[in-house]
Every structure is written in structure tokens, then in C-alpha cells.
């Protein structure tokens, strides 16, 4: 009787179960490695012509199709192995064999078909992905008819409950993954703060508008075209700026942008061979000024930087939807969003950082300081969705123009109005609660 039980069929069934467990481990490890592998690393390896990297890139292009094929194969081998084990155990122990088969296969599949291969795959995701990708590509082709039907069925069910496909979700997720990796690297000490700020600043350019960083019209230094030549030259020489807008009558009427080097060339031409005092009187500032370049306040910083480089200009005047002047932005302003504050010999004297730290952990800042600059300087996380400057944030949250000495608490910070000039909040003291 014993020989009848342990016959050729018994050993073939046992061998089949072991082979199916190996296949289960293969499918489980493949699923984990291909989903956990970084496409950035795979792309780098593919560029270096590493064997299997190109196949892994190709397989992971359509995750839904890949997962469908792997899960189909994994379920087939798991169900088949469980069925064979039930037949085998029933032959050995009768009706009690079902319980033994269930318990035994659960342990075997859990350890050898799931945990072990997935642990190995998550430890070396790219290496495992490159090895299994060629085989998975073949299986995707073989299982494509069944997977296609399942995909349509699943999408139909999701559509019926209001879930729609988001074609842009992958690109947004990729950007969020990069930003998250940079922030995680900084928190773990692998990426320095300055490097983190530069990389995140570059990523954010396409999501930020000119309005957020432009110099407001109230702070723009301009030249009146009706002034005398002496006054224009004196103002241009005294200004820390190389380029100055030129207006006539009203500062809304911008006629051009004066470059100091163009003014110097014109002065040299006028006084060459003449008396300087006489030559300067013939200065026509509008003849020297460049044509003004106007842009809408809703332009993205990435697009505007491309336009600056394409048109070979450095200054743009920002207007709103009605054509009214809102402010001014330069190429340097955009670059500062990536590399941080750029100063020269004039800025060292004339520009203040606008931030003074107190012993209690608070900071005294200018109300006009942008929330983004404060966050970068202090590693805070104040929101900048509703306002660009600290003064704007306080006014938005308070729903009023506060007086000196008033304090507010929101977003986990305490804001104290230190100085107010007319209706403008000049200085604030901010402290984390």
C-alpha cells in the first residue's frame, strides 16, 4: 500500500509543486523589482548599454499592462500549486488532507513564494529588474489578449464608479518623486541645504509665475524723459541698476529701457571733438533707450527665462490683464530663485538681507520679503498659495490691515506687526509656536 502511494505520480506531483513555487517566487520578485526600480537609474544604465536595462525600461513604460501579466501568471501558478497539493495530501491523509494542504501551501507560498523573493527584489531592485525583464516581455506578449480583456473590464468598473484615467498623473508623480528624493536626501544629510534649494528652485520654475517674484512698481527706479540731460546722466550714474525704464508724463507711459553702456556710448559720441557742456545738451534719451518688453503677470518663470535667453534681453515690464503696469522682472531675479541671492559691489552696500534673528528664535523681517525667501532662509514651511509676501500673508489671514503691536497666530507661527507705514506693513517679527 505504501509503495502504491509513493509511486511515480506522487513524485511527479511533488516536483510540479516545487517548480510552481519557484515560478511563484519569480513572479513575486519580478513584480516588486519592476515597480520598485528607479526609471532614472534604469535610463542611466540603458544609456551605458547595460544588458537588460533597455528591456526593463520598455517593460515599465506601461505599468498596468506589466502588472496585469505578472499577476495573471502568479495567480495561475499559485492556484495550480494549491490544487496539486490538495490532491497529494488527500491521497496521503484522506479528507484531512485538505487542511494539511491549505496549511502547508500557505506557509510555503508565504515564505518562498512571497516574502523571500520580494525581500531580495526590494534590496536589489534594478539588478533583479534587468534580469527578469526579458522574460516578462515575452510573457506580456503571450498574455496580452487576456490582459487586454481584463484591463477593459477593470476600467469599465472604475469608470462606472466615477474614477477617470489621468494621463498627466505620471509626469506629476515623477516630479513629486524627484522633489521628495531631494528633500529626503537633505533630511538624511546626503544633500546640503544650498544644493537642495537650488534643485528644488529649478524644479519649481514652471509652476511659479512672474507675479510672485517681480519688483513692485512702487519700488522701480525710473527716468523721466522730460528731465534735462545733466539730470538724466546724474541719475543714471548714481543708480545701482544698469538698466532703467524711461517714461514721459506718467510712470504708466513707459517709452523704453535705458542701458548705462548705451548712455555712455552716446555721451562719448556727443562730446567727441566738442565741448562737453555743449555736447550733452543734444542728448536724446529716447534715441538711446531700447524698446520696452512687456509681459503678462501670469507668465511662468520657466517660460520667461526662455524668452529672455531667446530675445537676448534682461529686463521685462510686467502688466496685468488691463495693460496697467504691475512691476518689473529681470533675468537675475529668475536666476536668484535657483541659486539664491546674487550680489555685486553695489548690492553689498545698498541691499539688506531683510532678516535679523532674535535670541528667542524669532526673526525680524521686512514685510515685503517673500514667503519663499523666508522659508529658504529659515527652513520653515509657511504657505505661499494665497500671498507672495509676509505682509500679504498677514493681511490675508487677518482680513484687515493691522496696527503696530498687533499679534496673530496661524500656520503654527506667531506674527507681530512691528512697524506700519501708512497702509503698508513695514516690519514683522515672526516666531514658530
Phi, psi and omega in degrees: 000319180295322179292329180292327180286312182270061179263190182299321180298322179298312183290325177294320179295318178299316179296321179296320179297318179296318178297318180294326176295321177297317178296322177298317177297321179298312181295318181295315178295323179296315180301313182294314184293318183288331177275332182271339182295139178282123178295332176296315178293319179297321178296318178298317178292323178294322177296331178272006179060038175289130182303132177090342183293317180296321178295319178296321177297318182294318181295318185279000178295323179241088184297324182296316179292319180296312181298320180300315181293318181294316180294324178298311179297318182295318180292323179298311184290325180292316180293319180294319179295320178295321179295316180294321179295323178295317178298317182294314182291326177295324178293325181277318189240008179074217182296333179291345182297333179299316180294316179298319180295317180298312181295314182296313182291327177299315180294314182296314181294319181298314184280304188270338182260345182233293189296309184299306181294326180288325176295317177296318183292322181286338178283321179232068188296314183293317181297315179293318181300319181293331181280324184269343186302315180301321180289319180297324178300319179294317181296324178299319179294317182295317184271001187304321179298314181292315181298322179298317178296316180297319180299315180296320179296315181295316180295325177295319179294316180296320180296324182293336179257012173093007179270123181248151179288139179246098183294336180272353184299325182294316180293319178296320179294324179295317179295317179295325179294318179295313180298319179295321179295321179294314180295321178295319177299323178292317182294333180266000176089002181277336181237128179290160182299315181296318178296319178299314182298320180295313182292318178292325177297319178294322179294328186277350186303320183285347182253005181239149184254163179302323183302331185289331186238359184294156173278123184296150184302332181290343181251006181278130174273125182234162177248131177276120183295341181275355178290161178289162181299320180299317181293321179295314181296317179298316180295317181296321180289328182279341184284142175283353183263143179279329182240132182228131175294147179243129181231169175219128178083292180231149180290354172283338185265073180281124183256341181180180177232123183268129174259134184301325180290323176295321177297319180296318178297317181294320177297318179298320180293321184288324185265351182294119179079005180233172173286133185301316182298326180281318184297321182296333182294339180273006183293124174250102187296328181287335177289330182275325186293145177279158178295133182290149180244116183255142179223153176284151182291345182269001180296143177283154181294324180296315179295320181292323177295321177298320179292320177302314182291323181291316184273352179060046175231162186240350185230137175225142177263128187264130180235156178269189184293342179264001180086005180280143181293128178252325183177199184218144178223146179238165176299325179297323178300319181290318179296327179294336176290343179261307189263354183093187186300130176252119183240152173234192185295336176278320181297327181300324182274321192262337187257130176257145181295338178076013183220124177231128184270139177260164182291336181274009180091356179277166176230139176261119187229158172289141178296334181277356180293137181287149180297323180297317180295321178294318179298319180291324182285328187248353186064030175272179182224044177295138181286143178238028180285322186262344182208153179265327183250165178295319178299319178296323179294317180296315180297320180296315182287323182279341182058035179192168172263106188287161177267167177299137178093344179288145180236150180220151177232121176199156180058026178081015180227155177250127182246128177239127179281112182270314182223136175231129179247109186055242180260012183251132174279112186273315183224145179225147170249123185241135179218139177287134180286000000 
